[in-house]
């Protein structure tokens, strides 16, 4: 009997119309856990390098975290993975809500889609009954109507429907997959549209077997109470109306302009009333005590929900106020557009218009007022009409296609992904490494374990350290104790901090934990819900396999190196690993490159950022090393970065 997982993948070949129930290998679960770890294994094994992301040979994978659907609170994330059209690397997005648990209860650990349907379809899953159904009548419909109509057709209002809107159908690189306002953003939406899958509806009524049910229930019950009472976990933006941090410190428009004194107590009170006068309720994801989704009923709009910084993106990009976000956000979500990249891309286009790189002729029929322009462009982008066909590719691709100097206005992307609009004065070494070397979409998928700033008050600092149960090694507490200025820690500390941050996110993404109760919240208050000391106990009780911190950490290292090797095989090299040139006002190229070399060396990678044969072999990834050698990515004789002759200049 399999515990915590079902032991089965749902494999669908859309070109052939075939549906297969495929038993999986439990050894792979012990090595990669679930989520993005198993997805990376599938992509490495089955999608050859050089495969066009819009080829039928590309895979689109909905992979449950190992603990999804179990009593473990806060475990509900589905990793949605593919080869991403925007940059040709592994695309990794996460979807919370209820879809993952429902899929597990239907008897499936993951869905693997390959091929391409002859015309628009949706997939209906009810336990073992799986159908590929015609969806041509849903063409062009928004996500809300799509979800409603499918539930009506299935006569099951308890089904959960993950759908794309017009943006996904038209292969906009900004397209999301939405399930009850929990979205898998970018990378995966256009691939789902290319495969002509409008939606996946799932309903499950099966049991999930637990190895040690009594022990897990006791632990989960305690953890649920702790999470509920802990003010340092969950999305603080759902309940705290002081959002001065983002508005005063993040950049507005096309990530150009800081408004350092924008926030005021009067504004905060006005926006608080605006929110609570229009909020229906607050909701949360499967089996989580934190209600992080604010559900808004705006006049003459459909109800929608938001969480985190998605509340700010539209009004900050357009120099408006919160009421504009409440007006437009639900409309953009229904079209299937991501709320981080879409506003930035519009602001980028309007800046090109302002500087004469684009002209009014490029925007036929566009209104003159700012709000009207945003409404006009989200529709053009969703349907790839006129200038929207260019902008639907996102900032980097659009800049390449437009030319004429547009590239210099692309100053907020890394690996072609739009980043949070953070512009700082001075280099932050740890954040340089995270932003440069991260292989997810944004810094929020990397940071979180170590605080962003030191605590200057000695008593407060010691109190923080006393409560910091998540620390995997006492050296982190000692570094924090000695820390005075943000940019001043030993390089070895900066590198190790980044490694710890990565560890927590990679474990979350394979086990199914939401970062708001785990990886992302450790930097705030030091009392995160999950960490490397209690995660092994949870996994052991759920699966019956004995895990400790070291074994779990090895799973992180294996997944991190597998994904890195997959991306190396797809072309990722050192030259890709750069933050935007104006991310810091003062740049120190020599020091940045030295940091990068030290990070690569710490990870057991070459000077070009590729895991060595020895590193891969130690992690039971010998088959990966053999493949990289066969393809000429490695010779097999490489040394780690600091031992490379090219590093000598960096050492000086």
C-alpha positions as CSV (number, residue, x, y, z in Angstrom):
1,X,0.0,0.0,0.0
2,X,1.2,3.5,-0.8
3,X,1.0,6.1,1.9
4,X,0.4,9.9,1.5
5,X,0.5,9.4,-2.3
6,X,-1.8,7.4,-4.5
7,X,0.9,5.8,-6.6
8,X,-0.7,6.7,-9.9
9,X,-0.2,9.3,-12.6
10,X,-3.0,10.3,-15.0
11,X,-1.3,10.3,-18.4
12,X,-3.3,11.9,-21.3
13,X,-2.1,12.0,-24.9
14,X,-4.3,14.8,-26.4
15,X,-3.2,14.0,-29.9
16,X,-4.3,10.4,-29.7
17,X,-7.1,10.9,-27.2
18,X,-5.7,8.2,-25.0
19,X,-6.1,8.1,-21.2
20,X,-3.8,5.9,-19.1
21,X,-3.5,5.1,-15.4
22,X,0.3,4.7,-14.8
23,X,1.7,3.2,-11.6
24,X,4.7,5.2,-10.3
25,X,7.9,4.0,-8.6
26,X,7.9,4.6,-4.8
27,X,11.7,4.9,-4.9
28,X,11.3,8.1,-7.0
29,X,9.0,9.5,-4.4
30,X,11.7,8.9,-1.7
31,X,14.3,10.6,-3.9
32,X,12.3,13.6,-5.2
33,X,9.3,13.7,-2.8
34,X,6.7,15.1,-5.3
35,X,5.6,18.5,-6.8
36,X,8.3,20.1,-8.9
37,X,10.9,17.4,-8.0
38,X,9.0,14.7,-9.8
39,X,8.0,17.1,-12.6
40,X,11.7,17.9,-13.2
41,X,12.4,14.2,-13.5
42,X,9.6,13.7,-16.0
43,X,10.7,16.7,-18.1
44,X,14.4,15.6,-18.0
45,X,13.5,12.0,-19.1
46,X,10.8,12.8,-21.7
47,X,11.3,16.2,-23.3
48,X,14.6,16.3,-25.3
49,X,16.5,19.6,-25.5
50,X,15.5,21.6,-28.6
51,X,11.9,20.7,-28.2
52,X,9.8,23.8,-29.0
53,X,7.6,24.7,-26.0
54,X,4.7,24.8,-28.3
55,X,5.5,21.3,-29.7
56,X,3.1,18.4,-29.0
57,X,6.2,16.8,-27.5
58,X,6.3,19.3,-24.6
59,X,4.7,18.2,-21.4
60,X,2.3,20.1,-19.1
61,X,2.4,18.6,-15.6
62,X,0.1,19.2,-12.6
63,X,2.1,17.6,-9.8
64,X,0.7,17.4,-6.3
65,X,2.9,18.1,-3.3
66,X,3.5,14.8,-1.5
67,X,1.4,15.9,1.6
68,X,-1.5,17.4,-0.3
69,X,-4.9,16.0,0.8
70,X,-3.5,14.7,4.1
71,X,-4.4,16.2,7.5
72,X,-1.2,18.3,7.4
73,X,-2.4,22.0,7.5
74,X,-1.1,24.3,4.9
75,X,-0.2,21.6,2.4
76,X,-2.1,22.3,-0.7
77,X,0.2,23.5,-3.5
78,X,0.3,22.0,-6.9
79,X,3.4,22.5,-9.0
80,X,2.5,23.2,-12.6
81,X,5.5,22.6,-14.8
82,X,6.5,22.7,-18.5
83,X,9.1,24.0,-20.8
84,X,8.3,27.7,-20.8
85,X,7.8,29.6,-24.0
86,X,9.1,32.9,-22.6
87,X,12.7,31.6,-22.1
88,X,12.9,27.9,-23.1
89,X,13.7,26.8,-19.5
90,X,11.7,24.8,-17.1
91,X,8.6,26.8,-16.2
92,X,7.5,26.5,-12.6
93,X,4.3,27.9,-11.2
94,X,2.3,27.0,-8.1
95,X,-1.4,26.8,-7.6
96,X,-3.0,26.7,-4.2
97,X,-6.7,26.5,-3.4
98,X,-8.5,23.1,-3.6
99,X,-7.4,21.6,-6.9
100,X,-4.5,19.6,-5.6
101,X,-6.3,18.0,-2.7
102,X,-9.3,17.2,-4.9
103,X,-7.0,15.6,-7.5
104,X,-5.4,13.4,-4.8
105,X,-8.8,12.4,-3.4
106,X,-9.7,11.4,-7.0
107,X,-6.8,8.9,-6.8
108,X,-4.1,10.8,-8.8
109,X,-0.8,12.2,-7.7
110,X,-0.4,14.2,-10.9
111,X,-1.7,14.8,-14.4
112,X,0.7,14.6,-17.3
113,X,-0.5,16.1,-20.6
114,X,1.3,15.5,-23.8
115,X,0.3,16.1,-27.5
116,X,-2.2,18.6,-28.7
117,X,-6.0,18.2,-29.1
118,X,-7.5,18.7,-32.6
119,X,-9.7,21.4,-31.2
120,X,-10.6,22.9,-27.8
121,X,-11.4,20.4,-25.1
122,X,-11.8,20.1,-21.4
123,X,-10.9,17.2,-19.2
124,X,-13.4,15.8,-16.7
125,X,-12.1,13.7,-13.8
126,X,-14.3,12.0,-11.3
127,X,-12.2,9.4,-9.4
128,X,-11.2,6.8,-12.0
129,X,-13.6,8.1,-14.6
130,X,-11.7,10.4,-16.9
131,X,-13.2,12.0,-20.1
132,X,-11.9,14.3,-22.8
133,X,-14.9,16.5,-23.7
134,X,-15.6,19.0,-26.4
135,X,-15.1,22.6,-25.3
136,X,-15.6,24.5,-28.5
137,X,-18.7,26.2,-27.0
138,X,-16.4,27.7,-24.3
139,X,-14.0,29.3,-26.8
140,X,-13.3,32.9,-25.9
141,X,-15.1,32.7,-22.5
142,X,-13.6,34.1,-19.3
143,X,-12.4,31.8,-16.5
144,X,-15.4,32.5,-14.3
145,X,-18.0,31.5,-16.9
146,X,-15.9,28.6,-18.0
147,X,-15.8,27.2,-14.5
148,X,-19.5,27.8,-13.9
149,X,-20.6,26.2,-17.2
150,X,-18.5,23.1,-16.8
151,X,-19.9,22.5,-13.3
152,X,-23.4,22.9,-14.8
153,X,-22.6,20.4,-17.5
154,X,-21.2,17.9,-15.1
155,X,-24.1,18.5,-12.7
156,X,-21.5,18.7,-9.9
157,X,-21.1,22.0,-8.1
158,X,-18.5,20.5,-5.9
159,X,-16.0,19.9,-8.7
160,X,-13.0,22.1,-8.9
161,X,-12.2,23.5,-12.3
162,X,-8.8,24.8,-13.4
163,X,-9.3,26.9,-16.5
164,X,-7.6,29.3,-18.9
165,X,-9.3,32.5,-20.2
166,X,-8.9,34.1,-23.7
167,X,-5.2,34.9,-22.8
168,X,-4.4,31.3,-22.5
169,X,-6.3,30.3,-25.6
170,X,-4.3,32.8,-27.5
171,X,-1.0,31.7,-26.1
172,X,-0.2,34.9,-24.3
173,X,3.0,34.5,-22.3
174,X,1.2,36.4,-19.5
175,X,-1.6,33.8,-19.2
176,X,-2.5,32.1,-15.9
177,X,-4.4,28.9,-15.1
178,X,-7.1,29.7,-12.5
179,X,-9.0,27.5,-10.1
180,X,-11.3,29.4,-7.8
181,X,-9.1,32.5,-7.9
182,X,-6.0,30.4,-7.0
183,X,-3.8,30.8,-10.0
184,X,-0.7,29.2,-11.6
185,X,0.8,32.3,-13.1
186,X,2.6,32.7,-16.5
187,X,4.8,30.0,-18.1
188,X,2.1,27.3,-18.0
189,X,-1.0,29.1,-19.2
190,X,0.1,29.5,-22.8
191,X,1.2,25.9,-23.0
192,X,-2.2,24.8,-21.8
193,X,-3.8,27.0,-24.5
194,X,-1.4,25.6,-27.1
195,X,-2.5,22.1,-26.2
196,X,-6.1,23.3,-26.7
197,X,-7.2,22.4,-23.1
198,X,-9.6,24.9,-21.9
199,X,-10.0,23.4,-18.4
200,X,-9.6,20.5,-16.1
201,X,-12.5,19.6,-13.8
202,X,-11.8,17.3,-10.9
203,X,-13.9,15.6,-8.2
204,X,-12.5,13.1,-5.8
205,X,-14.2,11.0,-3.1
206,X,-11.5,8.4,-2.3
207,X,-9.4,7.9,0.8
208,X,-5.8,8.8,1.2
209,X,-3.9,6.3,3.2
210,X,-1.6,7.4,6.0
211,X,1.2,5.3,7.5
212,X,0.9,6.5,11.1
213,X,-2.6,8.1,11.2
214,X,-2.8,8.6,15.0
215,X,0.6,10.2,15.2
216,X,0.0,12.4,12.1
217,X,-3.4,13.5,13.4
218,X,-2.0,14.5,16.7
219,X,0.8,16.5,15.1
220,X,-1.4,18.1,12.5
221,X,-4.0,19.1,15.1
222,X,-1.3,20.8,17.2
223,X,0.3,22.5,14.1
224,X,-3.1,23.8,13.0
225,X,-3.7,25.5,16.3
226,X,-0.1,26.9,16.2
227,X,-0.6,28.3,12.7
228,X,-3.9,29.8,13.6
229,X,-2.5,31.6,16.6
230,X,0.7,32.6,15.0
231,X,0.6,36.2,13.6
232,X,3.9,35.8,11.8
233,X,2.5,33.2,9.3
234,X,-0.1,33.7,6.5
235,X,-0.3,36.7,4.2
236,X,-0.1,39.8,6.3
237,X,-1.5,41.9,3.5
238,X,-4.8,40.2,3.9
239,X,-5.4,41.7,7.3
240,X,-2.8,44.6,7.8
241,X,-3.9,47.8,6.1
242,X,-0.5,49.5,6.5
243,X,1.0,48.9,3.0
244,X,3.5,51.8,3.2
245,X,6.3,49.3,2.5
246,X,5.3,48.5,-1.0
247,X,4.0,52.0,-2.0
248,X,6.9,54.0,-0.6
249,X,9.7,51.6,-1.5
250,X,8.7,49.8,-4.7
251,X,8.8,51.7,-8.0
252,X,5.7,52.8,-9.8
253,X,5.0,52.8,-13.6
254,X,7.5,50.8,-15.6
255,X,9.5,50.3,-12.4
256,X,11.0,53.7,-12.7
257,X,9.7,56.1,-10.1
258,X,9.8,55.9,-6.3
259,X,7.2,57.8,-4.3
260,X,8.8,57.7,-0.9
261,X,6.2,59.8,0.9
262,X,3.1,58.5,-0.8
263,X,1.6,56.7,2.2
264,X,-0.2,58.5,4.9
265,X,-2.6,57.7,7.8
266,X,-5.4,59.5,5.9
267,X,-4.8,57.3,2.8
268,X,-4.6,54.2,5.0
269,X,-8.0,54.9,6.6
270,X,-9.6,55.7,3.2
271,X,-8.3,52.5,1.6
272,X,-9.3,50.5,4.7
273,X,-12.9,51.7,4.3
274,X,-12.7,51.0,0.5
275,X,-11.7,47.4,1.2
276,X,-14.1,46.6,4.0
277,X,-17.1,48.3,2.4
278,X,-16.7,46.0,-0.6
279,X,-15.3,42.8,0.9
280,X,-17.7,39.8,1.0
281,X,-15.5,37.6,3.1
282,X,-12.0,36.1,3.5
283,X,-11.3,32.6,2.4
284,X,-8.3,30.3,2.5
285,X,-6.9,27.2,0.8
286,X,-7.5,23.5,1.5
287,X,-6.9,22.6,5.2
288,X,-5.3,25.9,6.2
289,X,-6.4,28.0,9.2
290,X,-5.2,31.3,7.6
291,X,-7.8,33.1,5.5
292,X,-5.5,35.0,3.1
293,X,-7.9,35.7,0.2
294,X,-9.9,38.9,0.3
295,X,-13.1,38.4,-1.7
296,X,-14.3,41.7,-3.2
297,X,-17.6,42.7,-4.7
298,X,-17.0,45.9,-6.6
299,X,-20.0,47.7,-8.2
300,X,-20.8,46.5,-11.7
301,X,-18.1,43.8,-11.5
302,X,-18.1,40.1,-10.8
303,X,-16.7,39.0,-7.4
304,X,-13.0,38.3,-7.4
305,X,-10.4,37.6,-4.7
306,X,-6.8,38.6,-4.3
307,X,-3.9,38.1,-2.0
308,X,-0.5,39.6,-1.3
309,X,1.1,42.2,-3.6
310,X,-1.5,41.5,-6.4
311,X,-3.6,44.1,-4.6
312,X,-1.2,46.8,-5.7
313,X,0.1,46.0,-9.1
314,X,-2.4,47.7,-11.3
315,X,-2.8,51.0,-9.5
316,X,1.0,51.3,-9.0
317,X,1.7,50.6,-12.7
318,X,-0.8,53.2,-13.7
319,X,-0.2,55.8,-11.0
320,X,-3.8,55.4,-9.7
321,X,-5.2,54.4,-6.3
322,X,-6.7,51.2,-4.8
323,X,-10.1,51.8,-6.3
324,X,-8.7,51.3,-9.8
325,X,-7.2,47.9,-8.9
326,X,-10.6,46.9,-7.5
327,X,-12.1,47.9,-10.8
328,X,-9.8,46.2,-13.1
329,X,-8.3,43.2,-11.3
330,X,-11.3,40.9,-11.6
331,X,-11.7,41.8,-15.3
332,X,-8.0,41.0,-15.9
333,X,-8.3,37.7,-13.9
334,X,-11.3,36.7,-15.9
335,X,-9.4,37.2,-19.1
336,X,-6.7,34.9,-17.7
337,X,-3.9,37.5,-17.3
338,X,-1.3,37.4,-14.6
339,X,-1.5,40.4,-12.2
340,X,2.3,40.8,-11.8
341,X,3.6,40.8,-15.4
342,X,0.6,42.3,-17.2
343,X,0.6,45.8,-15.5
344,X,4.3,46.0,-15.9
345,X,4.1,45.2,-19.6
346,X,1.4,47.8,-20.1
347,X,3.5,50.4,-18.3
348,X,6.4,49.4,-20.4
349,X,4.4,50.0,-23.6
350,X,3.1,53.4,-22.5
351,X,6.6,54.4,-21.7
352,X,7.7,53.5,-25.2
353,X,4.8,55.6,-26.5
354,X,6.0,58.5,-24.3
355,X,9.5,58.3,-25.7
356,X,8.4,57.9,-29.4
357,X,9.6,54.4,-29.9
358,X,5.9,53.5,-30.3
359,X,3.5,56.0,-31.7
360,X,-0.2,56.6,-31.6
361,X,-0.6,54.7,-34.8
362,X,0.6,51.6,-32.9
363,X,-2.4,51.9,-30.5
364,X,-5.5,52.3,-32.8
365,X,-8.6,53.2,-30.8
366,X,-6.8,53.6,-27.5
367,X,-8.5,56.1,-25.1
368,X,-6.5,59.1,-23.8
369,X,-7.1,58.6,-20.1
370,X,-4.8,56.2,-18.1
371,X,-7.6,54.0,-16.8
372,X,-9.1,53.6,-20.3
373,X,-5.7,52.7,-21.7
374,X,-5.2,49.9,-19.2
375,X,-8.6,48.5,-19.9
376,X,-8.0,48.8,-23.7
377,X,-4.7,47.0,-23.5
378,X,-5.6,44.1,-21.3
379,X,-8.2,43.1,-23.9
380,X,-5.8,43.6,-26.8
381,X,-3.2,41.5,-25.0
382,X,-5.7,38.7,-24.1
383,X,-6.9,38.4,-27.6
384,X,-3.5,39.2,-29.3
385,X,-5.0,42.0,-31.3
386,X,-3.0,44.9,-32.8
387,X,-0.3,46.0,-30.4
388,X,-1.6,43.4,-28.0
389,X,0.0,40.7,-30.1
390,X,3.4,42.1,-29.3
391,X,2.7,42.9,-25.6
392,X,1.3,39.4,-25.0
393,X,4.8,38.1,-25.2
394,X,5.8,40.1,-22.1
395,X,8.4,42.8,-21.7
396,X,11.6,41.1,-22.8
397,X,10.1,39.3,-25.9
398,X,8.1,42.4,-26.8
399,X,11.2,44.6,-26.6
400,X,13.1,42.2,-28.9
401,X,10.3,42.3,-31.4
402,X,9.8,46.1,-31.3
403,X,13.5,47.0,-31.5
404,X,14.4,50.6,-32.1
405,X,15.9,51.0,-28.7
406,X,13.0,49.3,-26.8
407,X,15.4,46.9,-25.2
408,X,16.8,49.6,-22.9
409,X,13.3,50.1,-21.4
410,X,13.4,46.4,-20.4
411,X,15.1,47.0,-17.1
412,X,13.1,44.8,-14.7
413,X,13.4,41.3,-16.0
414,X,15.6,38.4,-15.0
415,X,15.7,35.4,-17.3
416,X,12.9,37.2,-19.3
417,X,10.6,37.2,-16.3
418,X,9.2,40.5,-14.9
419,X,10.3,41.0,-11.3
420,X,8.9,42.9,-8.4
421,X,9.6,46.6,-9.0
422,X,12.3,46.9,-6.4
423,X,15.1,49.4,-7.1
424,X,17.8,49.8,-4.4
425,X,20.7,52.1,-3.8
426,X,23.4,49.6,-2.9
427,X,24.2,46.0,-3.6
428,X,22.6,43.4,-1.2
429,X,24.9,40.4,-1.8
430,X,22.5,37.7,-0.7
431,X,19.7,39.2,-2.8
432,X,22.0,39.6,-5.7
433,X,22.7,35.8,-5.6
434,X,19.0,34.9,-5.2
435,X,17.8,37.2,-8.0
436,X,20.6,36.2,-10.3
437,X,20.6,32.4,-9.8
438,X,17.0,31.7,-9.1
439,X,15.2,29.5,-11.6
440,X,11.7,30.4,-10.6
441,X,9.8,33.5,-11.6
442,X,10.5,36.0,-8.8
443,X,12.4,36.7,-5.6
444,X,9.4,35.8,-3.5
445,X,9.9,32.1,-4.6
446,X,13.5,32.2,-3.3
447,X,13.8,34.5,-0.2
448,X,12.3,34.0,3.2
449,X,14.4,32.1,5.8
450,X,16.9,34.8,6.8
451,X,15.7,38.4,7.7
452,X,16.1,41.1,5.1
453,X,17.7,43.5,7.5
454,X,19.7,43.3,10.7
455,X,18.2,44.1,14.1
456,X,20.2,46.9,15.8
457,X,18.7,46.7,19.3
458,X,20.7,44.0,21.1
459,X,17.8,42.9,23.3
460,X,15.4,42.6,20.4
461,X,18.1,40.7,18.4
462,X,18.6,38.2,21.2
463,X,14.8,37.8,21.6
464,X,14.5,37.1,17.8
465,X,17.3,34.5,18.0
466,X,15.7,32.7,21.0
467,X,12.5,32.2,19.0
468,X,14.3,31.3,15.8
469,X,13.5,27.6,15.9
470,X,13.8,27.2,12.1
471,X,17.6,27.7,12.1
472,X,19.1,24.5,10.6
473,X,22.6,25.3,12.1
474,X,23.8,27.5,14.9
475,X,26.1,29.3,12.5
476,X,23.1,31.2,11.0
477,X,22.2,32.5,14.5
478,X,25.8,33.6,15.1
479,X,26.0,35.4,11.7
480,X,22.7,37.2,12.6
481,X,24.0,38.1,16.0
482,X,27.1,39.8,14.4
483,X,25.2,41.4,11.6
484,X,25.1,45.3,11.7
485,X,24.8,46.5,8.1
486,X,22.7,44.9,5.4
487,X,25.5,44.5,2.9
488,X,28.1,43.4,5.4
489,X,28.3,39.7,6.1
490,X,31.1,37.3,5.2
491,X,30.7,35.9,1.7
492,X,30.5,32.4,3.1
493,X,27.4,33.6,5.1
494,X,25.8,35.1,2.1
495,X,26.2,31.9,0.1
496,X,24.9,29.7,2.9
497,X,21.9,31.9,3.5
498,X,20.9,31.7,-0.1
499,X,21.3,27.9,0.1
500,X,19.0,27.7,3.1
501,X,16.4,30.0,1.5
502,X,16.5,27.7,-1.6
503,X,16.2,24.6,0.6
504,X,13.0,25.8,2.2
505,X,11.3,26.7,-1.1
506,X,12.3,23.5,-2.8
507,X,11.0,21.5,0.0
508,X,7.7,23.4,0.0
509,X,7.4,23.0,-3.7
510,X,7.8,19.2,-3.5
511,X,5.8,18.6,-0.3
512,X,3.0,21.0,-1.2
513,X,3.5,23.6,1.6
514,X,2.3,27.2,1.1
515,X,5.3,29.6,1.5
516,X,3.2,31.8,3.7
517,X,3.2,29.2,6.5
518,X,6.7,28.0,5.7
519,X,9.6,29.2,3.5
520,X,8.6,32.9,3.0
521,X,7.6,33.7,6.5
522,X,10.8,32.7,8.4
523,X,12.3,36.2,7.8
524,X,9.5,37.8,9.8
525,X,9.5,37.1,13.5
526,X,11.5,33.9,13.3
527,X,8.5,31.7,14.2
528,X,7.5,30.1,10.9
529,X,5.1,27.1,10.9
530,X,7.3,24.6,9.1
531,X,11.1,24.2,9.1
532,X,13.7,21.5,8.6
533,X,13.2,20.2,12.2
534,X,9.4,19.4,12.0
535,X,9.1,18.7,8.3
536,X,10.8,15.3,8.6
537,X,8.5,14.2,11.4
538,X,5.5,15.1,9.2
539,X,6.8,13.2,6.2
540,X,7.7,10.2,8.3
541,X,4.2,10.0,9.9
542,X,2.5,10.4,6.5
543,X,4.6,8.1,4.4
544,X,6.1,5.6,6.8
545,X,9.6,6.3,5.5
546,X,12.1,7.5,8.1
547,X,13.2,11.0,7.4
548,X,15.4,13.3,9.3
549,X,16.8,16.8,8.6
550,X,19.8,15.4,6.6
551,X,17.7,13.2,4.4
552,X,15.2,15.9,3.7
553,X,18.1,18.4,2.9
554,X,19.5,15.8,0.5
555,X,16.1,15.7,-1.3
556,X,16.3,19.5,-1.7
557,X,19.9,19.3,-3.1
558,X,18.8,16.6,-5.5
559,X,15.8,18.5,-6.8
560,X,17.8,21.8,-7.0
561,X,20.6,20.1,-9.0
562,X,18.2,18.2,-11.2
563,X,16.4,21.3,-12.2
564,X,19.7,23.1,-12.7
565,X,21.0,20.4,-14.9
566,X,17.7,20.3,-16.9
567,X,18.0,24.1,-17.5
568,X,21.7,23.8,-18.3
569,X,20.8,21.2,-20.9
570,X,18.3,23.8,-22.3
571,X,21.0,26.5,-22.5
572,X,21.2,28.1,-19.1
573,X,24.7,29.5,-18.4
574,X,26.5,32.0,-16.3
575,X,25.8,34.9,-18.7
576,X,22.0,34.5,-17.9
577,X,22.5,35.1,-14.2
578,X,22.3,38.9,-14.0
579,X,19.8,41.2,-12.2
580,X,18.5,44.2,-14.2
581,X,21.4,46.6,-14.7
582,X,19.7,49.4,-12.7
583,X,18.5,47.1,-9.9
584,X,21.1,48.7,-7.7
585,X,22.2,52.3,-8.3
586,X,25.8,51.4,-7.5
587,X,27.1,48.2,-9.2
588,X,30.4,46.4,-8.4
589,X,30.8,44.0,-11.3
590,X,34.0,42.4,-10.0
591,X,32.5,41.7,-6.6
592,X,29.3,40.4,-8.1
593,X,31.2,38.0,-10.3
594,X,33.3,36.8,-7.4
595,X,30.1,36.2,-5.4
596,X,28.7,34.2,-8.2
597,X,31.8,32.1,-8.5
598,X,31.8,31.4,-4.7
599,X,28.1,30.4,-4.9
600,X,28.7,28.0,-7.8
601,X,31.6,26.5,-5.9
602,X,29.6,26.0,-2.7
603,X,26.9,24.2,-4.8
604,X,29.5,22.0,-6.5
605,X,29.0,23.6,-9.9
606,X,31.4,24.6,-12.6
607,X,32.5,28.1,-13.4
608,X,29.7,28.2,-15.9
609,X,27.1,27.2,-13.3
610,X,26.7,23.5,-14.2
611,X,26.7,20.7,-11.6
612,X,29.9,18.6,-11.9
613,X,29.8,14.9,-12.5
614,X,30.9,14.3,-8.9
615,X,28.1,16.6,-7.5
616,X,25.5,14.8,-9.5
617,X,26.8,11.3,-8.6
618,X,26.7,12.1,-4.9
619,X,23.0,12.9,-5.2
620,X,22.0,9.7,-7.1
621,X,21.9,11.7,-10.3
622,X,24.5,9.8,-12.2
623,X,22.1,9.3,-15.1
624,X,21.9,13.1,-15.4
625,X,25.7,13.4,-15.5
626,X,25.8,10.7,-18.2
627,X,23.2,12.6,-20.3
628,X,25.0,15.9,-19.9
629,X,28.3,14.3,-21.0
630,X,26.7,12.6,-23.9
631,X,25.3,15.9,-25.1
632,X,28.5,17.8,-24.6
633,X,27.3,20.0,-21.8
634,X,29.9,18.4,-19.5
635,X,33.1,16.6,-20.3
636,X,33.1,14.8,-17.0
637,X,36.5,16.3,-16.0
638,X,35.3,19.7,-14.7
639,X,36.3,21.1,-11.4
640,X,34.2,23.4,-9.2
641,X,34.1,27.1,-9.9
642,X,36.9,28.4,-7.6
643,X,39.3,25.7,-8.9
644,X,38.7,26.8,-12.5
645,X,41.6,28.9,-14.0
646,X,39.0,31.5,-15.0
647,X,38.4,32.2,-11.3
648,X,41.9,33.3,-10.6
649,X,41.1,36.8,-11.6
650,X,38.0,36.8,-9.4
651,X,40.1,35.7,-6.4
652,X,42.5,38.6,-6.7
